[in-house]
């Protein structure tokens, strides 16, 4: 299936599903199309090959990430919900991008604590209440010169404020809030 058609299908599905569902765990909570476009530009401009996504859902954002990488690139995408990872796997297969993505069912904080290999870009779009506790590991996993992107910094400013304060206090990043989609923190880690 053509990627553009699949993305459009998933946009409609996400909007319909999230309008109907009252249980937050059953919502898809996908990024907006313009956020996907911003991620694509950042990945291509940065020559990124290795990406970490925290929060897979049904794979809508994963499709943007994987399709923007070179053929030898890889996205590691984490989610704790097996049903959502199954949807993501199906969508990646439909787009022919399965080989560029490693889907991992795991608690994000536990996974991050165990990792040692750095990423070119880390995209954060999960349970915002956990971000401050994961901050140190997230920062460690962004390679020098790499990017940390966090969704929902304008739509959920109060929830994300402690994490944004941690980014600022770390002294590791030059950052900006970009008013695209629901608001994106784009932070570039200083070279060592």
C-alpha positions in Angstrom: 0.0 0.0 0.0 1.2 3.5 -0.8 2.5 5.2 2.4 0.5 8.4 1.7 -2.8 6.4 1.5 -2.0 4.5 4.7 -1.1 7.6 6.6 -4.4 9.2 5.5 -6.3 6.1 6.5 -4.7 6.1 10.0 -5.4 9.8 10.5 -9.1 9.2 9.9 -9.0 6.0 12.1 -7.2 7.9 14.9 -9.7 10.8 14.9 -12.7 8.5 14.8 -11.4 6.2 17.5 -10.3 8.9 19.9 -13.7 10.8 19.5 -15.5 7.6 20.4 -13.3 6.1 23.2 -13.6 7.3 26.8 -10.9 5.1 28.2 -7.6 6.8 27.7 -5.7 3.5 27.3 -7.9 2.6 24.3 -7.3 6.0 22.5 -4.6 6.1 19.8 -3.5 9.7 20.5 -1.5 10.0 17.3 0.7 12.9 16.4 -0.6 15.4 13.9 0.4 15.2 10.2 2.4 18.4 10.5 4.3 16.9 13.4 5.1 13.9 11.2 6.3 16.2 8.5 8.5 18.1 11.0 10.0 14.8 12.2 10.7 13.8 8.6 12.6 17.0 7.9 14.6 16.7 11.2 15.6 13.1 10.4 16.6 13.9 6.9 18.4 17.1 7.7 20.3 15.4 10.6 21.3 12.4 8.5 19.8 10.2 11.2 20.1 6.4 11.1 19.2 5.3 14.6 16.0 6.5 16.2 14.3 5.7 19.5 10.6 6.2 19.8 9.0 6.1 23.3 5.3 5.5 22.7 4.3 3.5 19.6 0.5 3.4 19.8 -0.7 2.0 16.4 2.5 3.0 14.6 1.3 6.2 12.9 4.4 8.2 14.1 6.6 5.2 13.6 5.6 5.2 9.9 6.8 8.8 9.6 10.1 8.0 11.4 10.9 4.8 9.5 10.0 6.2 6.1 12.3 9.1 6.6 15.4 7.0 7.3 17.9 5.6 4.8 17.5 2.0 3.9 20.1 1.0 6.6 18.3 3.1 9.3 16.4 1.6 12.3 13.7 2.8 14.6 13.4 1.1 18.1 9.9 1.8 19.2 8.7 1.1 22.7 5.2 0.6 24.1 3.8 -1.4 27.0 0.5 -2.2 25.2 0.7 -5.5 23.3 -2.5 -4.7 21.4 -1.2 -1.4 20.1 2.1 -3.0 19.1 0.2 -5.6 17.1 -1.6 -2.8 15.3 1.7 -1.1 14.7 3.3 -4.3 13.3 0.4 -4.7 10.9 0.6 -1.1 9.7 4.4 -1.3 9.2 3.9 -4.5 7.2 1.3 -2.8 5.0 3.8 0.0 4.3 6.7 -2.4 3.7 8.7 -0.9 6.6 8.9 -3.8 9.0 12.6 -4.3 8.4 13.4 -0.8 9.6 11.6 -1.0 12.9 12.2 -3.0 16.1 9.0 -3.0 18.1 9.7 -3.6 21.8 7.0 -4.3 24.4 8.4 -2.9 27.6 8.1 -0.5 30.4 9.9 2.6 29.0 11.8 3.5 32.2 13.1 0.0 32.7 14.1 -0.3 29.1 15.9 3.0 29.0 17.8 2.3 32.2 19.3 -0.9 30.6 20.4 0.7 27.3 23.9 2.0 26.5 23.9 2.6 22.8 23.1 6.2 21.8 20.5 7.3 19.2 20.6 10.1 16.6 17.1 11.1 17.5 14.8 10.3 20.5 11.1 11.0 20.1 9.1 11.1 23.2 5.3 10.7 23.1 4.1 8.5 25.9 2.9 8.9 29.6 4.0 12.5 30.4 4.0 11.8 34.1 7.0 9.5 33.7 9.2 11.9 31.7 11.0 13.5 34.7 11.9 10.0 36.1 13.3 9.0 32.7 15.0 12.2 32.0 18.5 11.2 32.9 18.4 8.1 30.8 16.8 9.9 27.9 19.5 12.5 28.0 22.2 9.9 28.1 20.8 8.1 25.1 20.9 11.1 22.8 24.2 11.1 21.1 26.3 14.4 21.1 24.9 16.4 18.2 21.7 14.4 18.3 18.1 15.5 18.8 15.5 15.0 21.5 11.9 15.7 20.4 9.0 15.8 22.8 5.4 16.0 21.7 2.5 17.8 23.5 4.6 20.6 25.1 1.9 23.2 24.2 -1.3 21.1 24.5 -0.2 19.7 27.9 2.1 22.4 29.0 1.5 21.9 32.8 2.2 18.1 32.5 5.4 18.6 30.5 6.8 21.5 32.5 8.8 19.4 35.0 10.5 17.6 32.1 11.2 20.8 30.2 12.8 22.2 33.4 15.0 19.1 33.6 16.1 19.6 30.0 17.0 23.2 30.7 18.7 22.4 34.0 20.8 19.6 32.4 22.8 22.2 30.4 23.2 19.5 27.7 20.9 20.9 25.1 20.1 23.9 22.9 16.3 23.8 22.6 13.2 25.5 21.1 9.5 24.9 21.4 8.1 24.7 17.9 4.4 25.5 17.5 3.6 22.6 15.2 0.9 20.1 16.0 0.4 20.0 19.7 3.7 21.7 20.3 7.2 20.1 19.9 10.2 20.5 22.0 13.2 20.2 19.7 16.5 19.9 21.7 19.9 19.4 20.1 22.5 17.9 22.4 25.7 19.9 22.6 28.7 18.1 21.0 31.1 16.7 23.6 
